[in-house]
Amino acid sequence: MDPYPRLHPRPATGWVNDPNGIGFWDGRWHVMMQWNPGSARWGDIHWAHLSSPDLVTWEEHPAALTPRPGTIDAGGCWSGVATVDDAGVRCLVYSATPRGPEEAGVAIARDRGDGTYAQPDAMILPQSADRPFEHIRDPFLFHHEGRRLGLQGCGRDGRGAALLFEVAEFDRWEPLGVLLAAADVPDPLPSRGQIWECPQLVRVGETWVLVVSWAYLDNGPRGAVAYAGDLVADQGGHRFEPRTGVTLDHGPDFYAPQAAQVGARAVVFGWSDEGTGPGARTPEEIDASGWAGTMTLPREVALDDAGLARLRIVPEARALAGDAVGAPAPEGGTRIVDPAWMATATGPWRLSLAGPDGERDVAAGDGPAEVWVDGSIVEAFGPDGSTTLRAYPAAGEAWSWHATGAAPRELRLP
């Protein structure tokens, strides 16, 4: 069974990681992402670019950003956002790095008018070595009470933090201090990580939601958390006061989500790496395949009854669901040989891979839930949010679904 996730947005080949540049313009949804077009391993980071009229069917475009030898982004075009400047020109605001993370700074590429972007010769905000912060990167822009503000993630004294900037002039970012630091998050809310990456603020109704990706250095643990609360502006400046905090996705293979405010919606894509789940591919198998990583299916931020930020699959994705699939298995449950399918569970559920040597457990839950499978990515959605993981069917294996609910349905392009 082919592990390639054919219904998820990603380029046909190469390595991908963080989603970038998400938005809706010219009648289409746009998703960009960190991309190495020449290898299935991290490096030589470009921005891939895909677009869709409906969040279901995706078209690949030429690279939006390309690292240029001897320039500010020779070391890679790292994470950032798509927006418009004061003249209404579409821009990509990104972390440019000449060599490594210690030199990353904010840069702006502007649309030439034909959907391609002119990359700059200079940063608008180089990283300063005399500040108490390190690993500063991943610019984000938003508006509050008529002011345009910016965010970047960083580390301070071994803990993560989100830095705030005044962006009254589009090409000039003035530091305003720390919006929120892990050390200041009140108990018992989660506050992990030596650094915070990809900080973002979006509105869900009248509530602000701060999303941060936390990480420990040297390939340590990582994850994403969402704080729901209030963005306060007074004589002391801006501050974010979290009321609730929760792990944004409970699976092992979800990181660096990007949220885009499109009207009242906060639409999210996350990065799902190759992981270490059942049947995980070896580096040699990944190299031979020519691809690694994928974006998740599109999601939305919603608040549950307790005020916790949860991720729900966007309603547009249901257009992928087709005919019923699967057959009763001798050992119980439903045997599914289709590479892409979804199912609902009204109570406890279990997903495994069944083959000649027995079953390998993949995931389980108490329900109710929706579970979406595409190649090697599994995304489950329930009352407590989403869970994302990777699992790889071996030769002779099929999916085994155990649950009470509607029959599994094939996923295919409409």
C-alpha positions in Angstrom: 0.0 0.0 0.0 1.5 3.3 -1.1 2.3 5.5 2.0 2.2 8.8 0.0 -0.7 11.0 1.2 -2.2 11.9 -2.1 -5.1 14.1 -0.8 -2.9 16.3 1.5 -1.2 19.5 0.2 2.5 19.0 -0.5 4.8 19.2 -3.5 5.1 16.0 -5.6 8.7 15.4 -4.3 11.2 16.6 -1.7 11.3 17.3 2.0 8.7 19.6 3.6 8.3 21.0 7.1 6.6 24.1 8.6 3.5 25.5 6.8 3.9 29.1 5.8 2.1 31.9 3.9 -1.4 30.6 4.5 -4.2 32.8 3.3 -7.1 33.4 0.9 -6.7 35.8 -2.1 -7.8 36.0 -5.7 -10.5 33.5 -5.0 -8.1 30.7 -3.9 -6.7 29.3 -0.7 -2.9 29.4 -0.6 -0.5 27.2 1.4 3.2 27.6 1.3 5.7 25.5 3.3 9.4 24.8 4.0 10.7 22.7 1.2 13.9 21.1 0.0 13.1 20.3 -3.7 16.3 18.3 -4.3 16.2 15.9 -1.4 14.0 14.0 1.0 16.1 15.4 3.9 16.1 18.8 5.5 18.3 21.5 3.9 18.3 24.1 1.1 15.0 25.5 2.4 12.7 27.0 -0.2 9.1 27.9 0.1 6.8 25.6 -1.9 3.5 27.0 -3.0 0.2 25.3 -3.6 -3.3 26.8 -4.0 -6.9 25.5 -4.0 -10.3 26.9 -4.8 -12.0 24.7 -2.2 -9.4 23.4 0.4 -9.8 20.0 -1.4 -8.1 20.0 -4.8 -4.6 21.4 -4.8 -2.4 22.9 -7.6 1.4 23.1 -7.3 3.1 26.4 -8.3 6.7 27.3 -8.7 8.7 28.0 -5.5 7.6 31.2 -3.9 11.0 31.8 -2.2 14.4 30.4 -3.1 17.7 30.6 -1.1 20.3 32.7 -2.9 24.0 32.1 -2.5 25.9 35.0 -1.0 22.7 36.8 0.2 20.7 37.3 3.3 18.8 34.0 2.8 21.7 31.8 1.5 21.2 29.6 4.6 17.5 29.2 3.9 14.1 31.0 3.6 12.6 30.0 7.0 9.1 30.4 8.3 6.8 33.4 8.0 3.5 34.6 6.7 1.7 36.1 3.6 0.1 39.5 4.0 -0.2 42.8 2.1 1.8 46.0 2.7 0.5 49.6 3.0 0.3 49.8 -0.8 -1.8 46.7 -1.1 1.1 44.6 -2.5 1.1 40.9 -1.6 4.2 40.2 0.5 5.9 37.2 2.1 7.4 38.2 5.5 10.0 35.5 6.4 13.0 34.6 8.5 16.1 35.0 6.2 19.3 33.3 7.4 22.7 33.8 5.8 24.2 30.8 7.5 22.3 29.6 10.7 19.7 30.4 13.3 21.9 32.8 15.2 21.8 35.1 12.2 18.1 34.8 11.2 16.3 38.2 10.6 13.1 39.5 9.2 12.9 40.0 5.4 10.1 40.9 3.0 9.6 39.6 -0.5 7.1 41.5 -2.6 4.8 40.3 -5.4 6.1 41.4 -8.8 2.5 41.5 -10.1 2.6 38.1 -11.7 2.4 35.8 -8.6 6.2 35.6 -8.3 8.1 37.4 -5.5 11.1 39.7 -5.6 13.4 38.8 -2.7 15.2 41.6 -0.9 18.9 42.4 -0.6 18.6 43.4 3.1 16.7 42.5 6.2 14.4 44.9 7.8 15.1 43.5 11.3 18.5 41.8 11.7 19.0 39.7 14.8 20.9 41.6 17.4 23.6 39.9 19.5 23.3 42.2 22.5 19.8 41.3 23.5 18.9 38.7 26.2 17.0 36.6 23.6 18.2 33.9 21.3 16.8 31.8 18.4 14.6 34.8 17.3 12.6 33.8 14.2 9.2 33.1 12.6 7.6 36.6 12.0 3.8 36.9 12.3 1.6 40.0 11.7 -1.9 40.9 13.1 -4.0 43.9 14.0 -5.4 45.0 17.4 -7.4 48.1 18.0 -6.3 49.8 14.8 -2.6 49.0 15.3 -0.5 46.6 13.3 1.7 44.4 15.5 4.2 41.6 14.9 5.3 38.5 16.8 8.5 36.4 16.7 9.4 33.3 18.7 12.6 33.0 20.8 14.3 31.6 23.9 15.2 33.5 27.0 17.1 32.1 30.0 16.3 28.5 28.8 12.6 29.1 28.4 10.4 30.0 25.4 8.9 33.4 24.8 6.9 35.4 22.2 8.3 38.8 21.3 6.0 41.7 20.4 6.7 44.5 17.8 5.1 47.7 16.7 4.8 47.7 12.9 3.4 51.2 12.2 5.5 51.3 9.1 5.5 48.0 7.2 9.3 47.9 6.7 10.1 49.0 10.3 9.6 46.7 13.3 10.0 48.4 16.7 10.5 46.0 19.7 7.8 46.3 22.4 9.1 43.5 24.7 7.7 40.2 25.6 4.0 39.4 24.9 4.1 36.2 26.9 6.9 34.0 28.2 6.7 30.4 29.3 8.1 31.5 32.7 5.0 33.7 33.2 2.3 31.3 32.2 0.2 30.7 35.3 -0.1 27.2 36.8 -1.6 24.7 35.9 -1.4 25.8 32.2 1.2 24.0 30.1 4.5 26.0 29.6 7.1 23.8 28.0 10.1 24.4 25.8 13.5 26.0 25.7 12.3 28.0 22.7 9.0 29.0 21.3 8.6 28.9 17.5 5.9 30.1 15.1 3.9 32.2 17.6 0.5 33.4 16.2 -2.5 35.3 17.5 -6.0 34.7 16.0 -9.5 35.6 17.0 -12.2 33.0 17.7 -15.3 35.0 18.4 -14.4 37.5 21.1 -11.5 35.4 22.4 -7.8 35.7 21.4 -5.9 32.5 20.9 -2.1 32.4 21.1 -0.6 29.4 19.3 3.1 28.6 20.0 5.2 25.6 19.0 7.5 24.7 21.9 10.8 22.8 21.5 13.8 21.7 23.4 17.1 22.0 21.5 19.3 19.2 20.1 16.3 17.3 18.8 14.6 17.2 22.1 10.8 16.9 22.6 8.5 19.3 20.9 4.8 20.1 20.5 2.2 22.9 20.1 0.0 24.6 22.7 -2.9 27.0 22.3 -3.7 29.6 25.0 -7.1 31.2 25.0 -7.5 34.6 26.7 -7.4 38.3 26.4 -5.1 40.7 24.5 -4.9 43.8 26.7 -3.6 47.2 25.7 -3.1 49.8 28.4 -0.5 52.3 29.6 1.8 49.5 30.3 1.7 48.3 26.7 0.3 45.1 25.3 0.1 41.9 27.2 -1.6 38.5 26.7 -3.5 37.1 29.6 -4.2 33.4 29.1 -7.3 31.9 30.8 -6.9 28.4 29.4 -4.1 26.4 27.8 -4.1 23.1 26.1 -2.0 20.8 23.9 -3.2 21.7 20.4 -2.8 18.2 18.9 -2.3 15.0 21.0 -0.3 13.0 18.5 3.4 12.5 18.1 3.6 13.7 14.5 2.3 17.2 14.5 4.3 20.4 14.8 4.7 24.1 13.7 1.0 24.7 12.9 0.2 28.0 11.1 -3.1 29.7 11.6 -4.6 32.2 9.2 -7.4 34.6 10.1 -9.8 34.5 7.1 -12.8 36.5 8.1 -14.3 34.9 11.3 -12.4 31.7 10.6 -9.0 30.7 12.0 -7.8 28.1 9.5 -4.9 25.9 10.4 -2.4 23.6 8.7 0.2 21.6 10.6 3.3 19.8 9.6 3.3 16.0 10.1 6.9 14.6 9.8 7.7 11.0 9.1 7.6 9.9 12.7 8.5 6.6 14.4 5.0 4.9 14.3 4.2 1.4 13.2 6.3 0.4 10.2 8.1 3.7 10.0 10.3 4.1 7.0 14.0 4.0 7.3 16.2 6.9 6.1 17.2 4.7 3.1 13.5 4.1 2.2 12.7 7.8 2.5 15.7 8.7 0.3 14.6 6.2 -2.3 11.0 7.5 -2.3 12.1 11.1 -2.8 9.7 12.6 -0.4 9.3 13.2 3.4 6.7 15.0 5.5 3.3 16.4 4.6 0.8 19.1 5.7 -2.2 18.0 7.6 -5.7 18.3 6.3 -7.0 21.8 6.8 -8.5 22.5 10.3 -10.2 25.3 12.2 -9.7 26.6 15.7 -12.8 26.3 17.8 -13.5 26.8 21.5 -15.1 24.0 23.5 -17.5 24.5 26.4 -14.6 24.8 28.8 -13.0 27.6 26.7 -10.2 25.3 25.4 -8.9 25.8 21.9 -9.5 22.7 19.8 -8.8 21.8 16.2 -11.7 20.6 14.0 -11.5 19.4 10.4 -12.9 22.0 8.0 -16.4 21.2 6.6 -15.0 21.5 3.1 -13.0 18.3 3.6 -16.2 16.2 3.7 -16.4 16.6 -0.1 -13.7 14.0 -0.2 -15.9 11.3 1.3 -17.3 8.9 -1.3 -18.7 5.3 -1.3 -18.6 2.9 1.6 -15.5 0.6 1.7 -14.2 -2.3 3.6 -15.4 -5.9 4.3 -16.0 -7.8 7.6 -12.7 -9.3 8.9 -12.6 -12.9 10.4 -11.1 -11.5 13.6 -13.8 -8.9 13.8 -14.0 -5.3 12.7 -13.7 -4.1 9.1 -10.8 -4.8 6.8 -9.9 -1.9 4.5 -7.5 -2.1 1.7 -8.1 1.4 0.3 -5.2 3.8 0.9 -7.5 6.7 1.8 -10.7 6.5 3.8 -12.5 8.0 6.8 -14.9 6.6 9.4 -16.9 7.8 12.4 -17.2 6.1 15.8 -20.0 6.7 18.2 -18.1 5.0 21.1 -14.8 3.4 21.7 -12.7 2.7 18.5 -9.5 1.0 17.6 -7.4 1.2 14.4 -4.7 -1.4 13.6 -2.8 -2.8 10.7 -3.6 -6.5 10.1 -1.4 -9.0 8.2 -0.3 -12.6 8.1 1.6 -12.1 11.4 -1.3 -10.6 13.3 -2.3 -7.0 14.2 -0.2 -4.0 15.0 -2.0 -1.3 17.0 -2.0 2.2 15.5 -4.4 4.3 17.5 -7.5 4.0 19.8 -9.9 6.3 21.6 -13.1 6.5 23.6 -15.2 8.3 21.0 -17.1 9.8 19.6 -14.6 10.5 16.8 -13.9 10.9 13.1 -10.8 9.2 11.8 -9.2 10.2 8.5 -6.5 8.0 6.8 -4.5 9.0 3.7 -1.6 6.8 2.8 0.5 6.9 6.0 -1.1 9.8 7.9 -3.8 9.2 10.5 -5.8 12.2 11.8 -8.5 11.6 14.5 -10.9 14.3 15.7 -12.9 14.1 18.9 -14.3 16.2 21.7 -10.8 16.7 23.1 -9.3 17.9 19.8 -7.1 16.3 17.2 -4.5 13.5 17.2 -2.1 13.2 14.3 0.3 10.3 13.8 2.0 8.3 11.0 1.6 4.6 10.3 2.9 2.6 7.3 1.2 -0.6 6.1 3.7 -3.3 5.2 3.3 -5.7 2.3 0.3 -7.9 2.9 -1.2 -5.7 5.5 -4.6 -3.9 5.5 -6.2 -1.4 7.8 -8.4 -2.9 10.5 -11.2 -0.7 11.9 -13.1 -1.6 15.1 -15.9 0.7 16.1 -19.6 1.2 16.2 -20.7 3.9 13.7 -21.3 4.5 10.1 -19.5 2.4 7.5 -16.0 3.6 6.5 -16.0 5.7 3.3 -13.5 6.0 0.6 -11.7 9.4 0.3 -11.3 10.6 -3.3 -11.2 13.9 -5.2 -14.7 15.0 -6.1 
